[in-house]
Amino acid sequence: MNIILVTAAICFFIIAILNLYQYRTLEEELGYLPKEEINLQVKHPLVGENIETIMPHNWSLPSRRLIIQVSLTSCSSCHSALEQLLKNKNRYNAEHYVMSVAYGNRAEEKEKMEEFIENYKNLVGILPYSQEFLEKADISQYPTFLFINQDGVIEMITSLAGKLDSFLTK
């Protein structure tokens, strides 16, 4: 019985030494990796453009930041994002517009569009739908937010609602 315990102890000791050697080798190899994290964020091609030149609308730019939310009328995430933004409206120093997008010419989509506009028209500015703008902006995810500074220049385009806070509270 003692021989078995001694053999097990020796095996355990050998395995521990091998693991320690592998750990040190791994630690040394990790030292060759770059110390800084590289941020590979791709800039949208419309960032830096003036909103007045790319979106057909009679703009009277506000003296504060502007958010344009492009939403599908039937998108529950779009409605949730808009509700969240409106709930915190007084906290943000920004004006908010919504462009509703409905696909197809079906009566159901038209009805949803009218209902969407009716629900939000007194709470937020409603922009007319523009297929030309959607193509220029390459918008394919909803909701998509355009953040525009006081000069009308697009600072950021994102589909991440979480970016709202960082843009609006700076």
C-alpha positions as YAML, in Angstrom:
chain: A
units: angstrom
residues:
- id: 1
  name: MET
  ca: [0.00, 0.00, 0.00]
- id: 2
  name: ASN
  ca: [2.88, 2.34, 0.83]
- id: 3
  name: ILE
  ca: [4.41, 1.68, -2.58]
- id: 4
  name: ILE
  ca: [1.19, 2.78, -4.28]
- id: 5
  name: LEU
  ca: [1.04, 6.01, -2.23]
- id: 6
  name: VAL
  ca: [4.70, 6.78, -2.90]
- id: 7
  name: THR
  ca: [4.23, 6.12, -6.65]
- id: 8
  name: ALA
  ca: [1.13, 8.36, -6.71]
- id: 9
  name: ALA
  ca: [3.00, 11.12, -4.86]
- id: 10
  name: ILE
  ca: [5.93, 10.91, -7.31]
- id: 11
  name: CYS
  ca: [3.53, 11.03, -10.32]
- id: 12
  name: PHE
  ca: [1.71, 14.01, -8.81]
- id: 13
  name: PHE
  ca: [5.05, 15.79, -8.22]
- id: 14
  name: ILE
  ca: [6.19, 15.14, -11.82]
- id: 15
  name: ILE
  ca: [2.86, 16.41, -13.22]
- id: 16
  name: ALA
  ca: [3.09, 19.54, -11.03]
- id: 17
  name: ILE
  ca: [6.62, 20.27, -12.33]
- id: 18
  name: LEU
  ca: [5.49, 19.80, -15.95]
- id: 19
  name: ASN
  ca: [2.51, 22.13, -15.40]
- id: 20
  name: LEU
  ca: [4.76, 24.76, -13.86]
- id: 21
  name: TYR
  ca: [7.11, 24.51, -16.85]
- id: 22
  name: GLN
  ca: [4.17, 24.86, -19.30]
- id: 23
  name: TYR
  ca: [2.84, 27.85, -17.34]
- id: 24
  name: ARG
  ca: [6.21, 29.63, -17.51]
- id: 25
  name: THR
  ca: [6.52, 28.89, -21.23]
- id: 26
  name: LEU
  ca: [3.01, 30.23, -21.84]
- id: 27
  name: GLU
  ca: [3.70, 33.31, -19.73]
- id: 28
  name: GLU
  ca: [6.87, 33.98, -21.76]
- id: 29
  name: GLU
  ca: [5.00, 33.61, -25.06]
- id: 30
  name: LEU
  ca: [2.23, 35.93, -23.86]
- id: 31
  name: GLY
  ca: [4.92, 38.53, -23.25]
- id: 32
  name: TYR
  ca: [5.47, 38.73, -27.02]
- id: 33
  name: LEU
  ca: [1.89, 39.92, -27.61]
- id: 34
  name: PRO
  ca: [1.25, 43.66, -27.95]
- id: 35
  name: LYS
  ca: [0.59, 45.36, -24.64]
- id: 36
  name: GLU
  ca: [-2.02, 47.79, -25.99]
- id: 37
  name: GLU
  ca: [-5.40, 46.84, -27.33]
- id: 38
  name: ILE
  ca: [-5.87, 47.92, -30.92]
- id: 39
  name: ASN
  ca: [-9.19, 49.61, -31.71]
- id: 40
  name: LEU
  ca: [-10.24, 48.67, -35.23]
- id: 41
  name: GLN
  ca: [-13.41, 50.72, -35.41]
- id: 42
  name: VAL
  ca: [-14.46, 51.42, -38.98]
- id: 43
  name: LYS
  ca: [-15.62, 54.96, -39.62]
- id: 44
  name: HIS
  ca: [-18.90, 55.29, -41.53]
- id: 45
  name: PRO
  ca: [-18.38, 57.13, -44.86]
- id: 46
  name: LEU
  ca: [-20.95, 59.81, -43.94]
- id: 47
  name: VAL
  ca: [-19.21, 60.81, -40.71]
- id: 48
  name: GLY
  ca: [-17.97, 64.36, -41.23]
- id: 49
  name: GLU
  ca: [-20.64, 65.16, -43.85]
- id: 50
  name: ASN
  ca: [-23.24, 67.87, -43.33]
- id: 51
  name: ILE
  ca: [-26.76, 66.53, -42.85]
- id: 52
  name: GLU
  ca: [-28.21, 69.34, -44.97]
- id: 53
  name: THR
  ca: [-26.36, 68.10, -48.05]
- id: 54
  name: ILE
  ca: [-27.30, 64.44, -47.80]
- id: 55
  name: MET
  ca: [-30.87, 64.44, -46.49]
- id: 56
  name: PRO
  ca: [-33.70, 66.18, -48.34]
- id: 57
  name: HIS
  ca: [-35.46, 68.19, -45.64]
- id: 58
  name: ASN
  ca: [-36.01, 71.85, -44.88]
- id: 59
  name: TRP
  ca: [-33.56, 72.01, -42.01]
- id: 60
  name: SER
  ca: [-33.47, 74.70, -39.42]
- id: 61
  name: LEU
  ca: [-30.67, 73.25, -37.38]
- id: 62
  name: PRO
  ca: [-31.12, 73.56, -33.64]
- id: 63
  name: SER
  ca: [-28.47, 75.18, -31.48]
- id: 64
  name: ARG
  ca: [-27.93, 71.84, -29.78]
- id: 65
  name: ARG
  ca: [-27.13, 68.31, -30.85]
- id: 66
  name: LEU
  ca: [-29.48, 66.40, -33.07]
- id: 67
  name: ILE
  ca: [-30.34, 62.70, -33.14]
- id: 68
  name: ILE
  ca: [-32.07, 61.05, -36.06]
- id: 69
  name: GLN
  ca: [-33.41, 57.60, -35.35]
- id: 70
  name: VAL
  ca: [-34.22, 55.54, -38.44]
- id: 71
  name: SER
  ca: [-36.82, 52.95, -37.46]
- id: 72
  name: LEU
  ca: [-39.03, 50.29, -38.96]
- id: 73
  name: THR
  ca: [-42.66, 50.82, -38.06]
- id: 74
  name: SER
  ca: [-43.05, 47.16, -37.09]
- id: 75
  name: CYS
  ca: [-39.76, 46.90, -35.13]
- id: 76
  name: SER
  ca: [-40.30, 46.44, -31.39]
- id: 77
  name: SER
  ca: [-36.64, 47.27, -30.66]
- id: 78
  name: CYS
  ca: [-37.09, 50.56, -32.51]
- id: 79
  name: HIS
  ca: [-40.11, 51.44, -30.40]
- id: 80
  name: SER
  ca: [-38.27, 50.49, -27.19]
- id: 81
  name: ALA
  ca: [-35.25, 52.62, -28.12]
- id: 82
  name: LEU
  ca: [-37.49, 55.58, -28.93]
- id: 83
  name: GLU
  ca: [-39.42, 55.18, -25.67]
- id: 84
  name: GLN
  ca: [-36.15, 55.04, -23.72]
- id: 85
  name: LEU
  ca: [-34.88, 58.16, -25.43]
- id: 86
  name: LEU
  ca: [-38.12, 60.04, -24.82]
- id: 87
  name: LYS
  ca: [-38.09, 58.95, -21.17]
- id: 88
  name: ASN
  ca: [-34.67, 60.58, -20.75]
- id: 89
  name: LYS
  ca: [-35.39, 63.52, -23.08]
- id: 90
  name: ASN
  ca: [-34.97, 66.18, -20.38]
- id: 91
  name: ARG
  ca: [-31.61, 64.74, -19.38]
- id: 92
  name: TYR
  ca: [-30.13, 65.13, -22.84]
- id: 93
  name: ASN
  ca: [-29.30, 68.40, -24.53]
- id: 94
  name: ALA
  ca: [-30.42, 67.25, -27.97]
- id: 95
  name: GLU
  ca: [-33.30, 67.47, -30.38]
- id: 96
  name: HIS
  ca: [-34.68, 64.19, -31.65]
- id: 97
  name: TYR
  ca: [-36.16, 63.24, -35.02]
- id: 98
  name: VAL
  ca: [-37.45, 59.90, -36.28]
- id: 99
  name: MET
  ca: [-37.59, 58.62, -39.83]
- id: 100
  name: SER
  ca: [-40.02, 55.74, -40.10]
- id: 101
  name: VAL
  ca: [-39.38, 53.12, -42.70]
- id: 102
  name: ALA
  ca: [-42.07, 50.75, -43.95]
- id: 103
  name: TYR
  ca: [-41.28, 48.16, -46.56]
- id: 104
  name: GLY
  ca: [-43.80, 47.26, -49.24]
- id: 105
  name: ASN
  ca: [-46.96, 48.98, -50.36]
- id: 106
  name: ARG
  ca: [-49.32, 46.75, -48.46]
- id: 107
  name: ALA
  ca: [-52.22, 48.37, -46.65]
- id: 108
  name: GLU
  ca: [-50.99, 46.85, -43.38]
- id: 109
  name: GLU
  ca: [-47.62, 48.65, -43.62]
- id: 110
  name: LYS
  ca: [-49.33, 51.92, -44.50]
- id: 111
  name: GLU
  ca: [-51.59, 51.51, -41.48]
- id: 112
  name: LYS
  ca: [-48.59, 50.80, -39.21]
- id: 113
  name: MET
  ca: [-46.81, 53.88, -40.56]
- id: 114
  name: GLU
  ca: [-49.83, 56.09, -39.88]
- id: 115
  name: GLU
  ca: [-50.21, 54.61, -36.40]
- id: 116
  name: PHE
  ca: [-46.50, 55.15, -35.65]
- id: 117
  name: ILE
  ca: [-46.67, 58.78, -36.75]
- id: 118
  name: GLU
  ca: [-49.88, 59.35, -34.80]
- id: 119
  name: ASN
  ca: [-48.34, 57.89, -31.62]
- id: 120
  name: TYR
  ca: [-45.17, 59.98, -31.73]
- id: 121
  name: LYS
  ca: [-45.93, 63.16, -33.71]
- id: 122
  name: ASN
  ca: [-46.38, 65.33, -30.58]
- id: 123
  name: LEU
  ca: [-43.32, 63.91, -28.86]
- id: 124
  name: VAL
  ca: [-40.65, 63.94, -31.56]
- id: 125
  name: GLY
  ca: [-40.07, 65.44, -35.00]
- id: 126
  name: ILE
  ca: [-41.06, 63.07, -37.81]
- id: 127
  name: LEU
  ca: [-38.94, 63.13, -40.97]
- id: 128
  name: PRO
  ca: [-40.31, 62.06, -44.32]
- id: 129
  name: TYR
  ca: [-39.17, 58.66, -45.57]
- id: 130
  name: SER
  ca: [-36.33, 58.91, -48.10]
- id: 131
  name: GLN
  ca: [-35.10, 55.84, -49.96]
- id: 132
  name: GLU
  ca: [-32.31, 57.96, -51.47]
- id: 133
  name: PHE
  ca: [-31.03, 58.87, -48.01]
- id: 134
  name: LEU
  ca: [-31.23, 55.26, -46.77]
- id: 135
  name: GLU
  ca: [-29.13, 54.15, -49.72]
- id: 136
  name: LYS
  ca: [-26.57, 56.93, -49.22]
- id: 137
  name: ALA
  ca: [-26.36, 56.17, -45.52]
- id: 138
  name: ASP
  ca: [-26.20, 52.41, -46.16]
- id: 139
  name: ILE
  ca: [-28.73, 51.74, -43.43]
- id: 140
  name: SER
  ca: [-29.75, 48.11, -43.10]
- id: 141
  name: GLN
  ca: [-30.13, 47.66, -39.32]
- id: 142
  name: TYR
  ca: [-32.89, 49.13, -37.25]
- id: 143
  name: PRO
  ca: [-32.93, 51.24, -35.25]
- id: 144
  name: THR
  ca: [-29.98, 53.22, -36.56]
- id: 145
  name: PHE
  ca: [-28.98, 56.47, -34.89]
- id: 146
  name: LEU
  ca: [-27.30, 59.43, -36.55]
- id: 147
  name: PHE
  ca: [-25.62, 61.83, -34.13]
- id: 148
  name: ILE
  ca: [-25.27, 65.34, -35.50]
- id: 149
  name: ASN
  ca: [-23.44, 68.21, -33.84]
- id: 150
  name: GLN
  ca: [-24.58, 71.84, -33.56]
- id: 151
  name: ASP
  ca: [-23.06, 72.67, -36.95]
- id: 152
  name: GLY
  ca: [-25.05, 69.96, -38.74]
- id: 153
  name: VAL
  ca: [-22.04, 67.65, -39.15]
- id: 154
  name: ILE
  ca: [-22.61, 63.93, -38.65]
- id: 155
  name: GLU
  ca: [-20.37, 62.77, -35.79]
- id: 156
  name: MET
  ca: [-21.42, 59.13, -35.58]
- id: 157
  name: ILE
  ca: [-23.76, 56.57, -37.13]
- id: 158
  name: THR
  ca: [-24.54, 53.46, -35.12]
- id: 159
  name: SER
  ca: [-27.20, 50.86, -34.54]
- id: 160
  name: LEU
  ca: [-26.19, 50.55, -30.88]
- id: 161
  name: ALA
  ca: [-28.66, 52.35, -28.64]
- id: 162
  name: GLY
  ca: [-26.09, 52.19, -25.85]
- id: 163
  name: LYS
  ca: [-24.04, 54.86, -27.63]
- id: 164
  name: LEU
  ca: [-26.80, 57.42, -26.96]
- id: 165
  name: ASP
  ca: [-25.68, 58.15, -23.43]
- id: 166
  name: SER
  ca: [-22.01, 58.67, -24.27]
- id: 167
  name: PHE
  ca: [-22.86, 61.05, -27.12]
- id: 168
  name: LEU
  ca: [-25.55, 63.04, -25.36]
- id: 169
  name: THR
  ca: [-23.91, 63.53, -22.01]
- id: 170
  name: LYS
  ca: [-20.57, 64.81, -23.31]
...
